[in-house]
């Protein structure tokens, strides 16, 4: 049985359990305080009638004229076994509780059967006369007198359970909207202000969430505006410097190339800054053939001098992802491998149906194991990378994009002694946010 985990299901189960327990207690109270005393009273009255017909100490049957007088006075018929079966005894059912009560009243083992027609008919075989059956009609007790009560209690229980479900549904709906809003904000998407409904505490919580969402949205918009302005203000003088270098004489060609290289590196650093601060909400995923994507990106890297070893599936591996983001991941990892001296790059892709695993291994200098977690943070570099320039955002951008896809990133040591990067991505993006 699946365990209830949501607040709605737990609340519904709690209310339903309380109501079912209450209904069971009502049934028990009805049985103990109404039905059982009534059956005992009927047993007592039936036993008294049997005692009048068959006094204590008298055994055997009775003459027909006496049977007629009994019938006229009480409505009770007296039959032998064969006659009783012909008049309905065969269709009667055993009633242990009533039999036990009558046997106790009569002071011996009696046999009792109950026949249900338009009314109840009680068949009693007294201990004083084991060869006869008394047919006692209870015309004042109708089966329809009890059935409406059972029907009423059953319908009432169903109505109460439906009311409990509706109450729990209404109680949980604002929380579900808050959950959806929180997931959207975590992904960088900012929905319209949620309606304040529900209890006072829920209204306060919704109001606080709306304020928080609005503040975060304004903060991100200001950050993006500031970075766009900084990018523009930096690129303008860089462009003027590049134009100035074009006017330099041919004797200063070496200085010109050095200045242009610095300009290119500065532009690349600015691009990395913009890539890193790009909000998660701009990522729109769609089913993408990751096998083809990896092949196309790495093929271009192979043309730039890297020796490639590809271990990719022959069939398409569809993954719900942002293609441009995954291209940026592959380009950053390949560029890092080439920049820091790697000559070989091995790529392996595996699919287990739920997750895909990409392994990229190179034969470069690698990164010390103690720095594996540190280099995934922005503006940090390994010892080998510190002498090669850069902003320290390459691996941080990779880690951020993988996290935005609800994947995991792990660094290790390849079989060649270089860097090993393992990326695990879900084939389908989850509906709720996970760390």
Order of alpha helices (4+ residues) and beta strands (2+ residues): alpha-alpha-alpha-beta-alpha-beta-alpha-beta-beta-beta-alpha-alpha-alpha-beta-alpha-beta-beta-alpha-beta-beta-alpha-beta-beta
